[in-house]
Amino acid sequence: QIKKQCDQKLIIRMKTECVPCSSNFETQCPAGYTKMTKRSGIPDCRYYLETKTHTLFFPGCRHHCMKEFEQPECCQGHWGPDCMGK
């Protein structure tokens, strides 16, 4: 039996919104994503607060998230929705 289907494993990575580190403990990743960081996340961003006269920037934290899925793909020499051969 010749293998017709050669699905590709894809990983999508994303980061949550930057917020104060002290309030980032409970931040969740979007549905279907797995949180890769722990506790308050990674302090690699800045968030801002706007007042009437100024925009103030503060160091913040965010979480890194990932989602893994298989993208259907035919093996070499096969094509179409059913991965038909030559």
VEXKOLLUM-869882 format. One record per atom (N, C-alpha, C, O): residue number from 0; residue in one letter; atom name; x, y, z. Coordinates in steps of 0.02 Angstrom, whole numbers. Example, Ala and Ser with C-alpha at 12.3 -4.5 7.8 and 13.67 -1.06 7.14 Angstrom:
REM VEXKOLLUM-869882
@num = 0 residu = a atome = N xx = 660 yy = -284 zz = 390
@num = 0 residu = a atome = CA xx = 615 yy = -225 zz = 390
@num = 0 residu = a atome = C xx = 660 yy = -165 zz = 390
@num = 0 residu = a atome = O xx = 712 yy = -166 zz = 423
@num = 1 residu = s atome = N xx = 642 yy = -112 zz = 354
@num = 1 residu = s atome = CA xx = 684 yy = -53 zz = 357
@num = 1 residu = s atome = C xx = 645 yy = 2 zz = 394
@num = 1 residu = s atome = O xx = 670 yy = 57 zz = 402
This chain:
REM VEXKOLLUM-869882
@num = 0 residu = q atome = N xx = 43 yy = -60 zz = 0
@num = 0 residu = q atome = CA xx = 0 yy = 0 zz = 0
@num = 0 residu = q atome = C xx = 44 yy = 62 zz = 0
@num = 0 residu = q atome = O xx = 85 yy = 72 zz = 45
@num = 1 residu = i atome = N xx = 36 yy = 104 zz = -52
@num = 1 residu = i atome = CA xx = 74 yy = 166 zz = -58
@num = 1 residu = i atome = C xx = 39 yy = 219 zz = -17
@num = 1 residu = i atome = O xx = -21 yy = 228 zz = -20
@num = 2 residu = k atome = N xx = 79 yy = 256 zz = 22
@num = 2 residu = k atome = CA xx = 51 yy = 309 zz = 63
@num = 2 residu = k atome = C xx = 33 yy = 368 zz = 19
@num = 2 residu = k atome = O xx = 76 yy = 393 zz = -18
@num = 3 residu = k atome = N xx = -30 yy = 390 zz = 22
@num = 3 residu = k atome = CA xx = -54 yy = 446 zz = -19
@num = 3 residu = k atome = C xx = -58 yy = 511 zz = 21
@num = 3 residu = k atome = O xx = -48 yy = 565 zz = -7
@num = 4 residu = q atome = N xx = -73 yy = 506 zz = 85
@num = 4 residu = q atome = CA xx = -85 yy = 564 zz = 127
@num = 4 residu = q atome = C xx = -23 yy = 577 zz = 170
@num = 4 residu = q atome = O xx = -3 yy = 534 zz = 208
@num = 5 residu = c atome = N xx = 8 yy = 636 zz = 163
@num = 5 residu = c atome = CA xx = 67 yy = 656 zz = 202
@num = 5 residu = c atome = C xx = 52 yy = 723 zz = 237
@num = 5 residu = c atome = O xx = 80 yy = 774 zz = 219
@num = 6 residu = d atome = N xx = 8 yy = 721 zz = 286
@num = 6 residu = d atome = CA xx = -12 yy = 782 zz = 321
@num = 6 residu = d atome = C xx = 48 yy = 816 zz = 353
@num = 6 residu = d atome = O xx = 95 yy = 784 zz = 376
@num = 7 residu = q atome = N xx = 45 yy = 882 zz = 354
@num = 7 residu = q atome = CA xx = 98 yy = 922 zz = 384
@num = 7 residu = q atome = C xx = 76 yy = 947 zz = 453
@num = 7 residu = q atome = O xx = 21 yy = 973 zz = 460
@num = 8 residu = k atome = N xx = 119 yy = 938 zz = 503
@num = 8 residu = k atome = CA xx = 104 yy = 963 zz = 570
@num = 8 residu = k atome = C xx = 125 yy = 1036 zz = 573
@num = 8 residu = k atome = O xx = 182 yy = 1053 zz = 560
@num = 9 residu = l atome = N xx = 78 yy = 1080 zz = 591
@num = 9 residu = l atome = CA xx = 91 yy = 1151 zz = 596
@num = 9 residu = l atome = C xx = 83 yy = 1175 zz = 668
@num = 9 residu = l atome = O xx = 40 yy = 1150 zz = 705
@num = 10 residu = i atome = N xx = 124 yy = 1223 zz = 687
@num = 10 residu = i atome = CA xx = 119 yy = 1253 zz = 754
@num = 10 residu = i atome = C xx = 107 yy = 1328 zz = 745
@num = 10 residu = i atome = O xx = 146 yy = 1361 zz = 711
@num = 11 residu = i atome = N xx = 55 yy = 1353 zz = 776
@num = 11 residu = i atome = CA xx = 41 yy = 1424 zz = 775
@num = 11 residu = i atome = C xx = 58 yy = 1451 zz = 845
@num = 11 residu = i atome = O xx = 35 yy = 1424 zz = 895
@num = 12 residu = r atome = N xx = 97 yy = 1503 zz = 847
@num = 12 residu = r atome = CA xx = 116 yy = 1534 zz = 910
@num = 12 residu = r atome = C xx = 85 yy = 1604 zz = 913
@num = 12 residu = r atome = O xx = 79 yy = 1638 zz = 862
@num = 13 residu = m atome = N xx = 66 yy = 1625 zz = 972
@num = 13 residu = m atome = CA xx = 40 yy = 1692 zz = 982
@num = 13 residu = m atome = C xx = 55 yy = 1714 zz = 1054
@num = 13 residu = m atome = O xx = 73 yy = 1674 zz = 1096
@num = 14 residu = k atome = N xx = 47 yy = 1779 zz = 1066
@num = 14 residu = k atome = CA xx = 58 yy = 1807 zz = 1132
@num = 14 residu = k atome = C xx = -6 yy = 1842 zz = 1155
@num = 14 residu = k atome = O xx = -42 yy = 1871 zz = 1114
@num = 15 residu = t atome = N xx = -19 yy = 1839 zz = 1220
@num = 15 residu = t atome = CA xx = -78 yy = 1873 zz = 1247
@num = 15 residu = t atome = C xx = -63 yy = 1948 zz = 1251
@num = 15 residu = t atome = O xx = -6 yy = 1969 zz = 1241
@num = 16 residu = e atome = N xx = -114 yy = 1986 zz = 1266
@num = 16 residu = e atome = CA xx = -108 yy = 2058 zz = 1272
@num = 16 residu = e atome = C xx = -62 yy = 2076 zz = 1330
@num = 16 residu = e atome = O xx = -60 yy = 2041 zz = 1380
@num = 17 residu = c atome = N xx = -25 yy = 2130 zz = 1323
@num = 17 residu = c atome = CA xx = 20 yy = 2154 zz = 1376
@num = 17 residu = c atome = C xx = -22 yy = 2187 zz = 1431
@num = 17 residu = c atome = O xx = -61 yy = 2232 zz = 1418
@num = 18 residu = v atome = N xx = -12 yy = 2164 zz = 1493
@num = 18 residu = v atome = CA xx = -48 yy = 2191 zz = 1551
@num = 18 residu = v atome = C xx = 1 yy = 2197 zz = 1609
@num = 18 residu = v atome = O xx = 57 yy = 2171 zz = 1605
@num = 19 residu = p atome = N xx = -19 yy = 2230 zz = 1664
@num = 19 residu = p atome = CA xx = 25 yy = 2231 zz = 1723
@num = 19 residu = p atome = C xx = 42 yy = 2160 zz = 1745
@num = 19 residu = p atome = O xx = -2 yy = 2117 zz = 1748
@num = 20 residu = c atome = N xx = 105 yy = 2148 zz = 1760
@num = 20 residu = c atome = CA xx = 127 yy = 2080 zz = 1779
@num = 20 residu = c atome = C xx = 87 yy = 2053 zz = 1838
@num = 20 residu = c atome = O xx = 73 yy = 1993 zz = 1841
@num = 21 residu = s atome = N xx = 70 yy = 2096 zz = 1885
@num = 21 residu = s atome = CA xx = 34 yy = 2074 zz = 1945
@num = 21 residu = s atome = C xx = -36 yy = 2048 zz = 1929
@num = 21 residu = s atome = O xx = -64 yy = 2010 zz = 1968
@num = 22 residu = s atome = N xx = -64 yy = 2068 zz = 1872
@num = 22 residu = s atome = CA xx = -132 yy = 2044 zz = 1855
@num = 22 residu = s atome = C xx = -132 yy = 1995 zz = 1797
@num = 22 residu = s atome = O xx = -184 yy = 1982 zz = 1768
@num = 23 residu = n atome = N xx = -73 yy = 1968 zz = 1781
@num = 23 residu = n atome = CA xx = -68 yy = 1923 zz = 1723
@num = 23 residu = n atome = C xx = -69 yy = 1849 zz = 1743
@num = 23 residu = n atome = O xx = -67 yy = 1806 zz = 1699
@num = 24 residu = f atome = N xx = -73 yy = 1834 zz = 1807
@num = 24 residu = f atome = CA xx = -71 yy = 1764 zz = 1830
@num = 24 residu = f atome = C xx = -129 yy = 1723 zz = 1801
@num = 24 residu = f atome = O xx = -120 yy = 1666 zz = 1781
@num = 25 residu = e atome = N xx = -188 yy = 1753 zz = 1799
@num = 25 residu = e atome = CA xx = -249 yy = 1718 zz = 1778
@num = 25 residu = e atome = C xx = -264 yy = 1724 zz = 1703
@num = 25 residu = e atome = O xx = -314 yy = 1695 zz = 1680
@num = 26 residu = t atome = N xx = -223 yy = 1760 zz = 1666
@num = 26 residu = t atome = CA xx = -235 yy = 1768 zz = 1594
@num = 26 residu = t atome = C xx = -235 yy = 1700 zz = 1560
@num = 26 residu = t atome = O xx = -190 yy = 1659 zz = 1571
@num = 27 residu = q atome = N xx = -285 yy = 1688 zz = 1518
@num = 27 residu = q atome = CA xx = -290 yy = 1625 zz = 1482
@num = 27 residu = q atome = C xx = -275 yy = 1636 zz = 1408
@num = 27 residu = q atome = O xx = -284 yy = 1691 zz = 1382
@num = 28 residu = c atome = N xx = -252 yy = 1584 zz = 1376
@num = 28 residu = c atome = CA xx = -242 yy = 1585 zz = 1304
@num = 28 residu = c atome = C xx = -310 yy = 1576 zz = 1270
@num = 28 residu = c atome = O xx = -356 yy = 1551 zz = 1301
@num = 29 residu = p atome = N xx = -315 yy = 1597 zz = 1207
@num = 29 residu = p atome = CA xx = -378 yy = 1586 zz = 1171
@num = 29 residu = p atome = C xx = -396 yy = 1511 zz = 1168
@num = 29 residu = p atome = O xx = -353 yy = 1468 zz = 1176
@num = 30 residu = a atome = N xx = -459 yy = 1497 zz = 1157
@num = 30 residu = a atome = CA xx = -483 yy = 1427 zz = 1153
@num = 30 residu = a atome = C xx = -442 yy = 1388 zz = 1102
@num = 30 residu = a atome = O xx = -431 yy = 1412 zz = 1046
@num = 31 residu = g atome = N xx = -420 yy = 1329 zz = 1121
@num = 31 residu = g atome = CA xx = -382 yy = 1286 zz = 1076
@num = 31 residu = g atome = C xx = -307 yy = 1295 zz = 1082
@num = 31 residu = g atome = O xx = -269 yy = 1255 zz = 1054
@num = 32 residu = y atome = N xx = -284 yy = 1347 zz = 1117
@num = 32 residu = y atome = CA xx = -213 yy = 1360 zz = 1125
@num = 32 residu = y atome = C xx = -190 yy = 1336 zz = 1193
@num = 32 residu = y atome = O xx = -229 yy = 1334 zz = 1241
@num = 33 residu = t atome = N xx = -126 yy = 1316 zz = 1198
@num = 33 residu = t atome = CA xx = -96 yy = 1294 zz = 1261
@num = 33 residu = t atome = C xx = -49 yy = 1348 zz = 1286
@num = 33 residu = t atome = O xx = -8 yy = 1374 zz = 1248
@num = 34 residu = k atome = N xx = -54 yy = 1365 zz = 1350
@num = 34 residu = k atome = CA xx = -9 yy = 1415 zz = 1380
@num = 34 residu = k atome = C xx = 60 yy = 1385 zz = 1389
@num = 34 residu = k atome = O xx = 67 yy = 1333 zz = 1421
@num = 35 residu = m atome = N xx = 111 yy = 1417 zz = 1362
@num = 35 residu = m atome = CA xx = 180 yy = 1393 zz = 1366
@num = 35 residu = m atome = C xx = 219 yy = 1425 zz = 1423
@num = 35 residu = m atome = O xx = 272 yy = 1400 zz = 1441
@num = 36 residu = t atome = N xx = 194 yy = 1479 zz = 1451
@num = 36 residu = t atome = CA xx = 229 yy = 1514 zz = 1504
@num = 36 residu = t atome = C xx = 193 yy = 1503 zz = 1570
@num = 36 residu = t atome = O xx = 134 yy = 1485 zz = 1572
@num = 37 residu = k atome = N xx = 228 yy = 1515 zz = 1624
@num = 37 residu = k atome = CA xx = 201 yy = 1503 zz = 1692
@num = 37 residu = k atome = C xx = 193 yy = 1569 zz = 1730
@num = 37 residu = k atome = O xx = 214 yy = 1622 zz = 1707
@num = 38 residu = r atome = N xx = 161 yy = 1564 zz = 1787
@num = 38 residu = r atome = CA xx = 152 yy = 1619 zz = 1834
@num = 38 residu = r atome = C xx = 127 yy = 1683 zz = 1800
@num = 38 residu = r atome = O xx = 72 yy = 1683 zz = 1771
@num = 39 residu = s atome = N xx = 166 yy = 1737 zz = 1802
@num = 39 residu = s atome = CA xx = 142 yy = 1800 zz = 1774
@num = 39 residu = s atome = C xx = 164 yy = 1809 zz = 1701
@num = 39 residu = s atome = O xx = 152 yy = 1861 zz = 1672
@num = 40 residu = g atome = N xx = 195 yy = 1758 zz = 1672
@num = 40 residu = g atome = CA xx = 215 yy = 1763 zz = 1602
@num = 40 residu = g atome = C xx = 284 yy = 1793 zz = 1594
@num = 40 residu = g atome = O xx = 326 yy = 1788 zz = 1639
@num = 41 residu = i atome = N xx = 296 yy = 1823 zz = 1537
@num = 41 residu = i atome = CA xx = 362 yy = 1850 zz = 1520
@num = 41 residu = i atome = C xx = 358 yy = 1927 zz = 1519
@num = 41 residu = i atome = O xx = 315 yy = 1955 zz = 1486
@num = 42 residu = p atome = N xx = 404 yy = 1960 zz = 1555
@num = 42 residu = p atome = CA xx = 403 yy = 2033 zz = 1558
@num = 42 residu = p atome = C xx = 438 yy = 2064 zz = 1497
@num = 42 residu = p atome = O xx = 491 yy = 2095 zz = 1504
@num = 43 residu = d atome = N xx = 409 yy = 2055 zz = 1438
@num = 43 residu = d atome = CA xx = 442 yy = 2077 zz = 1376
@num = 43 residu = d atome = C xx = 401 yy = 2129 zz = 1337
@num = 43 residu = d atome = O xx = 409 yy = 2135 zz = 1276
@num = 44 residu = c atome = N xx = 359 yy = 2166 zz = 1372
@num = 44 residu = c atome = CA xx = 316 yy = 2213 zz = 1335
@num = 44 residu = c atome = C xx = 302 yy = 2274 zz = 1379
@num = 44 residu = c atome = O xx = 322 yy = 2279 zz = 1436
@num = 45 residu = r atome = N xx = 265 yy = 2321 zz = 1348
@num = 45 residu = r atome = CA xx = 243 yy = 2381 zz = 1384
@num = 45 residu = r atome = C xx = 169 yy = 2392 zz = 1371
@num = 45 residu = r atome = O xx = 146 yy = 2382 zz = 1315
@num = 46 residu = y atome = N xx = 133 yy = 2412 zz = 1422
@num = 46 residu = y atome = CA xx = 63 yy = 2429 zz = 1414
@num = 46 residu = y atome = C xx = 57 yy = 2503 zz = 1430
@num = 46 residu = y atome = O xx = 102 yy = 2533 zz = 1459
@num = 47 residu = y atome = N xx = 1 yy = 2533 zz = 1411
@num = 47 residu = y atome = CA xx = -6 yy = 2604 zz = 1421
@num = 47 residu = y atome = C xx = -72 yy = 2622 zz = 1455
@num = 47 residu = y atome = O xx = -122 yy = 2587 zz = 1451
@num = 48 residu = l atome = N xx = -69 yy = 2679 zz = 1489
@num = 48 residu = l atome = CA xx = -128 yy = 2710 zz = 1519
@num = 48 residu = l atome = C xx = -133 yy = 2780 zz = 1492
@num = 48 residu = l atome = O xx = -83 yy = 2817 zz = 1491
@num = 49 residu = e atome = N xx = -192 yy = 2799 zz = 1470
@num = 49 residu = e atome = CA xx = -202 yy = 2867 zz = 1444
@num = 49 residu = e atome = C xx = -236 yy = 2910 zz = 1497
@num = 49 residu = e atome = O xx = -285 yy = 2890 zz = 1527
@num = 50 residu = t atome = N xx = -208 yy = 2970 zz = 1508
@num = 50 residu = t atome = CA xx = -240 yy = 3020 zz = 1550
@num = 50 residu = t atome = C xx = -264 yy = 3075 zz = 1502
@num = 50 residu = t atome = O xx = -256 yy = 3069 zz = 1442
@num = 51 residu = k atome = N xx = -293 yy = 3127 zz = 1529
@num = 51 residu = k atome = CA xx = -317 yy = 3181 zz = 1486
@num = 51 residu = k atome = C xx = -260 yy = 3215 zz = 1449
@num = 51 residu = k atome = O xx = -270 yy = 3241 zz = 1393
@num = 52 residu = t atome = N xx = -202 yy = 3216 zz = 1478
@num = 52 residu = t atome = CA xx = -147 yy = 3253 zz = 1448
@num = 52 residu = t atome = C xx = -88 yy = 3210 zz = 1426
@num = 52 residu = t atome = O xx = -46 yy = 3233 zz = 1386
@num = 53 residu = h atome = N xx = -83 yy = 3149 zz = 1450
@num = 53 residu = h atome = CA xx = -24 yy = 3108 zz = 1435
@num = 53 residu = h atome = C xx = -43 yy = 3036 zz = 1420
@num = 53 residu = h atome = O xx = -97 yy = 3012 zz = 1439
@num = 54 residu = t atome = N xx = 1 yy = 3002 zz = 1386
@num = 54 residu = t atome = CA xx = -2 yy = 2929 zz = 1379
@num = 54 residu = t atome = C xx = 58 yy = 2902 zz = 1417
@num = 54 residu = t atome = O xx = 115 yy = 2917 zz = 1400
@num = 55 residu = l atome = N xx = 45 yy = 2861 zz = 1468
@num = 55 residu = l atome = CA xx = 99 yy = 2835 zz = 1510
@num = 55 residu = l atome = C xx = 111 yy = 2762 zz = 1493
@num = 55 residu = l atome = O xx = 64 yy = 2722 zz = 1487
@num = 56 residu = f atome = N xx = 175 yy = 2744 zz = 1484
@num = 56 residu = f atome = CA xx = 193 yy = 2675 zz = 1469
@num = 56 residu = f atome = C xx = 226 yy = 2643 zz = 1530
@num = 56 residu = f atome = O xx = 265 yy = 2674 zz = 1565
@num = 57 residu = f atome = N xx = 209 yy = 2578 zz = 1541
@num = 57 residu = f atome = CA xx = 235 yy = 2541 zz = 1598
@num = 57 residu = f atome = C xx = 259 yy = 2473 zz = 1574
@num = 57 residu = f atome = O xx = 231 yy = 2445 zz = 1527
@num = 58 residu = p atome = N xx = 310 yy = 2445 zz = 1608
@num = 58 residu = p atome = CA xx = 330 yy = 2376 zz = 1590
@num = 58 residu = p atome = C xx = 275 yy = 2328 zz = 1608
@num = 58 residu = p atome = O xx = 242 yy = 2335 zz = 1660
@num = 59 residu = g atome = N xx = 263 yy = 2278 zz = 1566
@num = 59 residu = g atome = CA xx = 210 yy = 2230 zz = 1578
@num = 59 residu = g atome = C xx = 231 yy = 2159 zz = 1561
@num = 59 residu = g atome = O xx = 288 yy = 2146 zz = 1543
@num = 60 residu = c atome = N xx = 183 yy = 2114 zz = 1566
@num = 60 residu = c atome = CA xx = 195 yy = 2043 zz = 1553
@num = 60 residu = c atome = C xx = 142 yy = 2017 zz = 1504
@num = 60 residu = c atome = O xx = 88 yy = 2044 zz = 1498
@num = 61 residu = r atome = N xx = 160 yy = 1963 zz = 1471
@num = 61 residu = r atome = CA xx = 112 yy = 1928 zz = 1428
@num = 61 residu = r atome = C xx = 131 yy = 1854 zz = 1426
@num = 61 residu = r atome = O xx = 188 yy = 1835 zz = 1442
@num = 62 residu = h atome = N xx = 83 yy = 1813 zz = 1406
@num = 62 residu = h atome = CA xx = 95 yy = 1741 zz = 1401
@num = 62 residu = h atome = C xx = 105 yy = 1721 zz = 1329
@num = 62 residu = h atome = O xx = 77 yy = 1752 zz = 1283
@num = 63 residu = h atome = N xx = 145 yy = 1670 zz = 1319
@num = 63 residu = h atome = CA xx = 155 yy = 1641 zz = 1253
@num = 63 residu = h atome = C xx = 110 yy = 1579 zz = 1248
@num = 63 residu = h atome = O xx = 108 yy = 1538 zz = 1293
@num = 64 residu = c atome = N xx = 75 yy = 1573 zz = 1192
@num = 64 residu = c atome = CA xx = 28 yy = 1519 zz = 1181
@num = 64 residu = c atome = C xx = 44 yy = 1484 zz = 1116
@num = 64 residu = c atome = O xx = 72 yy = 1514 zz = 1070
@num = 65 residu = m atome = N xx = 26 yy = 1420 zz = 1111
@num = 65 residu = m atome = CA xx = 35 yy = 1384 zz = 1048
@num = 65 residu = m atome = C xx = -23 yy = 1337 zz = 1034
@num = 65 residu = m atome = O xx = -58 yy = 1314 zz = 1079
@num = 66 residu = k atome = N xx = -31 yy = 1324 zz = 970
@num = 66 residu = k atome = CA xx = -84 yy = 1278 zz = 948
@num = 66 residu = k atome = C xx = -53 yy = 1235 zz = 893
@num = 66 residu = k atome = O xx = -21 yy = 1260 zz = 847
@num = 67 residu = e atome = N xx = -63 yy = 1170 zz = 899
@num = 67 residu = e atome = CA xx = -35 yy = 1123 zz = 851
@num = 67 residu = e atome = C xx = -92 yy = 1091 zz = 812
@num = 67 residu = e atome = O xx = -143 yy = 1071 zz = 841
@num = 68 residu = f atome = N xx = -85 yy = 1087 zz = 746
@num = 68 residu = f atome = CA xx = -136 yy = 1053 zz = 707
@num = 68 residu = f atome = C xx = -105 yy = 1023 zz = 644
@num = 68 residu = f atome = O xx = -50 yy = 1042 zz = 624
@num = 69 residu = e atome = N xx = -141 yy = 977 zz = 614
@num = 69 residu = e atome = CA xx = -119 yy = 943 zz = 554
@num = 69 residu = e atome = C xx = -152 yy = 974 zz = 494
@num = 69 residu = e atome = O xx = -214 yy = 981 zz = 491
@num = 70 residu = q atome = N xx = -112 yy = 994 zz = 444
@num = 70 residu = q atome = CA xx = -140 yy = 1020 zz = 382
@num = 70 residu = q atome = C xx = -139 yy = 963 zz = 331
@num = 70 residu = q atome = O xx = -86 yy = 936 zz = 316
@num = 71 residu = p atome = N xx = -198 yy = 945 zz = 305
@num = 71 residu = p atome = CA xx = -200 yy = 890 zz = 256
@num = 71 residu = p atome = C xx = -158 yy = 907 zz = 195
@num = 71 residu = p atome = O xx = -161 yy = 962 zz = 167
@num = 72 residu = e atome = N xx = -117 yy = 859 zz = 174
@num = 72 residu = e atome = CA xx = -76 yy = 868 zz = 116
@num = 72 residu = e atome = C xx = -63 yy = 800 zz = 84
@num = 72 residu = e atome = O xx = -55 yy = 750 zz = 118
@num = 73 residu = c atome = N xx = -62 yy = 799 zz = 18
@num = 73 residu = c atome = CA xx = -49 yy = 737 zz = -18
@num = 73 residu = c atome = C xx = 26 yy = 725 zz = -23
@num = 73 residu = c atome = O xx = 65 yy = 773 zz = -26
@num = 74 residu = c atome = N xx = 46 yy = 662 zz = -24
@num = 74 residu = c atome = CA xx = 116 yy = 644 zz = -35
@num = 74 residu = c atome = C xx = 135 yy = 661 zz = -107
@num = 74 residu = c atome = O xx = 91 yy = 671 zz = -150
@num = 75 residu = q atome = N xx = 200 yy = 665 zz = -120
@num = 75 residu = q atome = CA xx = 224 yy = 682 zz = -186
@num = 75 residu = q atome = C xx = 197 yy = 631 zz = -237
@num = 75 residu = q atome = O xx = 198 yy = 571 zz = -225
@num = 76 residu = g atome = N xx = 174 yy = 657 zz = -294
@num = 76 residu = g atome = CA xx = 147 yy = 614 zz = -346
@num = 76 residu = g atome = C xx = 72 yy = 601 zz = -339
@num = 76 residu = g atome = O xx = 43 yy = 565 zz = -380
@num = 77 residu = h atome = N xx = 40 yy = 630 zz = -288
@num = 77 residu = h atome = CA xx = -31 yy = 623 zz = -277
@num = 77 residu = h atome = C xx = -63 yy = 692 zz = -274
@num = 77 residu = h atome = O xx = -29 yy = 741 zz = -259
@num = 78 residu = w atome = N xx = -127 yy = 696 zz = -290
@num = 78 residu = w atome = CA xx = -160 yy = 761 zz = -292
@num = 78 residu = w atome = C xx = -235 yy = 754 zz = -279
@num = 78 residu = w atome = O xx = -262 yy = 699 zz = -277
@num = 79 residu = g atome = N xx = -267 yy = 811 zz = -272
@num = 79 residu = g atome = CA xx = -339 yy = 813 zz = -264
@num = 79 residu = g atome = C xx = -363 yy = 799 zz = -194
@num = 79 residu = g atome = O xx = -323 yy = 783 zz = -150
@num = 80 residu = p atome = N xx = -429 yy = 805 zz = -184
@num = 80 residu = p atome = CA xx = -457 yy = 796 zz = -117
@num = 80 residu = p atome = C xx = -449 yy = 725 zz = -90
@num = 80 residu = p atome = O xx = -448 yy = 715 zz = -30
@num = 81 residu = d atome = N xx = -442 yy = 676 zz = -135
@num = 81 residu = d atome = CA xx = -432 yy = 607 zz = -112
@num = 81 residu = d atome = C xx = -361 yy = 583 zz = -123
@num = 81 residu = d atome = O xx = -347 yy = 523 zz = -115
@num = 82 residu = c atome = N xx = -314 yy = 629 zz = -140
@num = 82 residu = c atome = CA xx = -244 yy = 612 zz = -150
@num = 82 residu = c atome = C xx = -236 yy = 554 zz = -200
@num = 82 residu = c atome = O xx = -205 yy = 503 zz = -185
@num = 83 residu = m atome = N xx = -265 yy = 563 zz = -258
@num = 83 residu = m atome = CA xx = -262 yy = 512 zz = -310
@num = 83 residu = m atome = C xx = -191 yy = 509 zz = -339
@num = 83 residu = m atome = O xx = -157 yy = 561 zz = -343
@num = 84 residu = g atome = N xx = -170 yy = 451 zz = -359
@num = 84 residu = g atome = CA xx = -103 yy = 441 zz = -387
@num = 84 residu = g atome = C xx = -103 yy = 449 zz = -463
@num = 84 residu = g atome = O xx = -155 yy = 464 zz = -493
@num = 85 residu = k atome = N xx = -44 yy = 438 zz = -493
@num = 85 residu = k atome = CA xx = -36 yy = 445 zz = -566
@num = 85 residu = k atome = C xx = -77 yy = 393 zz = -603
@num = 85 residu = k atome = O xx = -76 yy = 391 zz = -665
